[in-house]
Structures are given as C-alpha cells and as structure tokens.
Amino acid sequence: MSLGVLIDLSVICLLVLGCVGGWLINRRISKLVSAQQDLREALESFDAAAARADAALKGLEASGLAKGAELHSAATRAESLISELSVMTSAGERIADRIEGAVKEVRSLGAARAGGKPKRAA
C-alpha cells in the first residue's frame, strides 16, 4: 500500500468518526431542545397557577377585610346594646324595688286596718 492510500484511509476514518460524533451530538441537542420545551411548558403552567393563587389570595384578603369590618360593626352594636340593657336593667331593678316597697306598705296598711288580722286572698 502506498502512502497516499494510507492517508486517504485515515482521512476516511476520521471523517466517519466525525460524522458519528456529529450525529451523537445532534441527538443530545435534540433531547436538550425537547427538555427545554417541556421546561418552558411547565414554567408557563406554574406561572398561570401562581397568578391564579395570587388572585385568590387577593380575593380572600378583600373578603377578610369586609368580614372584619362587618364583625367590628356588629361588635360595636353589641356593645351599644349591652350598655342600653344595663341602663334598662338598672331602671327595672329600681322600679321593682319601688313596687316591692309599695306592696309592703300596702300590706302593712291593710293589716293595720284589719285589726291585726291579715286576710288571705281567695
């Protein structure tokens, strides 16, 4: 074999090895591009889910603030009613004491008029 044929065979082997290496690199790049596309879809899905979660949290915050204001209003009304009921209870106790005093006075007057003999009601 001549030197030219050996050089040609070495160049052919190197070209074949270069083609096989290029083909392997192309497969790996294709897999990487596919994985990148899958990652992009997952990130888009995650972004959409994060946006929905953010909107839901804002809605919860708004409804929580509204309910908080509503509860504060109800608590204020309840405190006002407690105050009014306290005044009414005090007034009712004073009236009950006055009625009880009047009943005792009427009974003592009735007993004095009856000659000391209290009569039973029928």
Phi, psi and omega in degrees: 000146182266166182297326180294321180291319178297320178293318179298317179295320178296319179295320179296316179298317179296320178294319179296314178298322177296320178294316179297316178299318178297319179295317178296317178296321179297319178297317180295320178294321177298317177296321179295319178295319179296317179295324178295320178295317177298319179295320179298317179295319179295319179294321177296318178296317178297319179297318178295319179294320178295322178295318178295320179295320179296317178296320179295319179295320178296320177296316178297320180295316180296316180291326177295319178294320179296315179295324178297317178295320179296317178294322178296318178297317179295321178295321178296317178297319180297318178296321178296317179294323177299317180297314180297317180295326177296316178296316180296319179297317179297316179296318179297320178296319178296318179295317179298319177298318179294319179295317180298319177296319180294320179297316179298320179294318179295319179295318180292323177293319179295321180291323180290323181286327183281001177083029178087357178257105177288136179263144177272145177282145183276000000 
